[in-house]
Structures are given as C-alpha cells and as structure tokens.
Amino acid sequence: MDLAAAPPALLVRRHLHVGGEWVDPADDDVIPVENPATGDIVGQVPGGTPADVDRAVAAARAAFPGWAATAPAERAAHLDRLHAALAARADEIARTVTLELGTPLKLAARVQTGLPLTVLRSMVDLAARPAAEETVGNSLVVREPVGVVGAITPWNYPLHQVVAKVAPALAAGCTVVLKPSELTPLTAYLLFDAITEAGLPAGVVNLVPGTGPVVGEALAAHPDVDLVSFTGSTATGRRIAHLAADRIARVALELGGKSANLILADADLATAVKVGLGNALLNSGQTCTAWTRMLVHRDRYAEALDLLAAAVGAYRPGDPFDPATRLGPLVSAAQAARVRRHVERALADGARLVAGGPDIPLPPRGHFVAPTVLADVHPDSALAQEEVFGPVLAVIPFADTDEAVAIANNSRYGLAGAVWSADEEVALAVARRLRTGQVDVNGGGFNPLAPFGGYKQSGLGRELGAYGIDEFREIKAIQR
Ligand code: NAD
C-alpha cells in the first residue's frame, strides 16, 4: 500500500475483534477518521457501544484461566510471533500513523513503529521468565496475573501506547480489552491484523473501538474488569479513577506532563539547546514527556535564545509524507485552536516571542501551528503550568541551581525532565532532586527496560520493562 502516492480510498474497518474473531458491532454507528494534514476524511471504524464492551469483557474473562495457566515460555513464543507479524507490517504502520496522526513519515518509521517493536521485543524476553517467588519467614510470596485488563489509549503514539500495555499484560498472564483513541483507530486495526496472523488464543486480546464517554466509560466501570490501564490526559485519568473506585478496581494511569529541561551554566549549550528543542517539538509537541520548559542559567540565557531562534528554522511545518518535513500538523482542529489560544494568552501574560507565533505563514489546509519559542515565561503563568500539547517551548531563566530545581518542581506534574552540566556528578545530584519519574542527564538515551511513569498528577504506576509487567500482577502470601 502506498498511501503517499495518491489519496487513498477510504480505509474502512467494519468489525470489532472479540473472542478471536472479527465480529459485527451491536450498532451501526461509525466514527470517521481524518487526515490532519488536509482535513480530508480518510477512514472509518465502528463506534462501539456498552453492549460491545460487555461481549468483549466476557470473551476476555473466558480466556483468562487458560492464558494465566499457560507456561511463560509459551506466552513468550506467542509474543515472538506477534512481533514478527507486526514487524512485517512496519511500513504500513508508519504510513497509517502519518495518515491519521500527521507524524512526519521518517519519524513515524523510527518512533511510531520502531519504538513499539523494540518494546514488544523486550517483552518477549521478559515474558519467558517465570514470575519471581520469594520466601519471607514462614511465607511463600507468589505473583499472579491480576485478571482482565481494560486498556484505554491516546492518539499521540497510537501503536506504542497500546503495545506498552497489551504486551506486558499478556506477558503477566492477563487478558485484555483494548479501546484505542477514536482519533487514530486505524493503527490499532493493524495490530489486530498481526494478532490474528500470530494466532493468539481466542479472547486473549479484544478490540472495541469507540469514543471515550461511551466505550471508555463502559470499560472503566465494568464490574468484570480487574485493572484499568489508561494513558491520556490527567482530566480523563481522574474520571477513570473515580469510575474504578466504585468497585475498588486497580488503575494504572499514565497522564500529562510539563517537564523541565535544566541547562546549568557549564553545560554544552549548543547540544543542550539543539536536543532540548528537538525534544519539545517531537511529534509536533504532542508528547507526554516533552521538555516544554527550558530553564537556562542567566549567564547563558541570551546565547540560548539566539541558538533557539536560529534552530527553529529547521522545523518548517509541511506535508508529513514529504521526506524533508520535520514538523507535521496537530492531530485535530480543536487541538490546533487550543495551542494557538495558549500562545496568545502567554503573549498577553508578558512572554516574549523569540520565534514562531501567530503571524508565520502555514500550509493552507490542515491543522498546522508554527513552532513557537517564548522567552521570559513566568514560572507561575499558564504557559509554564499547563500542558499545551503543541510545538511551543517556554524558556525561563534562573540564577542558581536551587532556583532551577524550585522552578522545575513548581508543577502539578512530574513525568520527565533533563539536566545538562559539564560535571556529570553535579547533573546527577540535580536529577535526584527533581520530583519526576524520568530524568535524562546530558542527553542520556531512551531505555525500553527502564520504568516509565509519573509523580504527582502525571500518574500512578509504571510501564515498560520488568516494572511494567509487575503492574499487571497481584501478590499473594502463603503461610506454612
Ligand atoms: P484523552 O484523555 O482525551 O483520551 C485518552 C483516551 O481516553 C482516549 O482513548 C479517549 O477516547 C479516552 N477517554 C476520553 N474520555 C474518557 C472517559 N470519560 N472515560 C474513559 N475513557 C475516556 O487524552 P488524549 O487527548 O487522547 O491524549 C493526550 C493526553 O495524553 C495528554 O494529556 C498527554 O500528556 C497524555 N499522554 C500521557 C502519556 C504518558 O505515558 N504519561 C503518554 C501519552 C499521552
């Protein structure tokens, strides 16, 4: 399939995936899928209903005892076959993400496709290991799969967010009902094509597309769902936690962020600014871990702003299928309007425009926003406190390390962050003081085995690696 060469025919998916089969939905509601680079409707999926959720949860419940009893090596073999089936679709996945989300194709191949394949590969290896058992006094402590998992995922990394839940849940011995984002459901269908090809046992993974208020709420509130694993906004996470609390069901929440990038006076400024800007603009800034607050020592502040003004030019918004494009559109008209309002408010609040802003010419169609750098952003202002989820970087000066740490921690979020210093020991000491789940020191690379998750309102629990699998386990003590 070459989605770039010509406008594709409508990509229509008509079924849910329940009990190992493609089945008709209960209703004939449909959800259109838009190409955010043009505004054209390019696809369509069913709009699921609570009745569909009931059916999918029943299938997952029925499959649970058998899957939970399957030997770890056999579960790993299933995941290995899934990895192969998914890898065979890598090109189609990248193009589909570009089509329904607008991620530039080169980036979509690397991050939207390569990253979930890497995560799935890591889960194949971890799934083969039996759950750890330990003896504590007269107790044998064992770990068991939690049961049926309701997985609800966002649109910004449509395959990665799904794999980061489904793969560890399956590795732990759980069964799953997935509700992907209604904005990017086509990518999830490619995963289920791979699941079908890999021959996973019937009912182990089920797909019910639909909207959050209908399918998402039905899944989060379902009495037979043991754990709700959610990635998305903090507001929706709060709603899901309320729904799950009614029956004391467990929740794992991966939520928003407003991460700080601390550039100390002795840092390699050119690298820190270049990497920091790239991080903030990744996927048009629609990244939960984006370092959206750049904190720069006053001695290097003017220099950093000059570097930023020059570097932004490389991120010209354009056609995401063009190999030269580094910045695509935002996912929707509503998201683009929200981001523009944030920029206008920041300017009204006294921030100084360094690059971008409302007057930059943009492609005539699609939901584009110019990459924007704002300086002198007050640490208490809306731009420094609220998640924008667009290509907007707030730059804030600081006088010393204590002030930098105080500004970084002045946030209701705590997902990610970065520290740059010529002295790695100093940078590590600062990293330890940040109230956040991940910190990269001097550009330290992404580690798919490291625990991923947030402090404060960025979430509850951890994904990825062995920690990610443990999230889907109960702990039992047997006394002898
Ligand atoms: P969102 O909260 O609007 O939607 C996420 C998912 O929840 C979607 O599938 C949606 O349909 C569903 N949903 C919406 N309302 C619901 C409800 N009332 N009940 C049940 N489900 C409901 O978030 P989004 O706009 O898709 O994604 C952007 C947000 O996700 C950002 O805030 C971003 O920071 C966050 N995010 C966090 C992480 C992380 O790992 N911490 C990763 C990616 C995105």
Boltz pocket constraint, residues with backbone or C-beta under 6 A from the ligand:
constraints:
  - pocket:
      binder: B
      contacts: [[A, 152], [A, 153], [A, 154], [A, 155], [A, 156], [A, 157], [A, 161], [A, 179], [A, 180], [A, 181], [A, 182], [A, 210], [A, 211], [A, 212], [A, 213], [A, 215], [A, 216], [A, 217], [A, 220], [A, 231], [A, 232], [A, 233], [A, 234], [A, 235], [A, 236], [A, 237], [A, 239], [A, 240], [A, 253], [A, 254], [A, 255], [A, 256], [A, 257], [A, 287], [A, 288], [A, 387], [A, 389], [A, 415], [A, 454], [A, 458], [A, 459]]
      max_distance: 6.0
